[in-house]
Amino acid sequence: MYDDEQILENISALVEEERALRQRTGGLLAEERTRLAELEVQLDQCWDLLRQRRAKAEFGEDPDTAAVRPASEVEGYRS
């Protein structure tokens, strides 16, 4: 299980990779576009997990019971 600091470190690494891909000139290759889409989903999952952990802690529950939700669920929040 990850703690909040580890989740934030993971978010930072994912954002750095995402930024590097977005700054590429000349367009992205197909595999780079796929990776960018994967990064976006992973970031959404990380932010969701962090929000879950913080909410549980705020209401006196164990934050370690928070779990990564499936991409289909997390991505559905945007709709």
Salt bridges, closest charged atoms under 4 A:
ASP4 OD1 - ARG53 NE 2.57
GLU17 OE2 - ARG35 NE 2.77
GLU18 OE2 - ARG22 NH2 3.25
GLU32 OE2 - ARG24 NE 3.25
GLU38 OE1 - ARG35 NH1 3.41
GLU40 OE2 - ARG22 NH2 2.37
ASP44 OD2 - ARG78 NH2 2.49
ASP48 OD2 - ARG69 NE 2.77
GLU61 OE1 - LYS56 NZ 3.44
ASP64 OD1 - ARG53 NH1 2.95
GLU73 OE2 - ARG69 NH1 3.49
GLU75 OE1 - ARG78 NH1 3.67
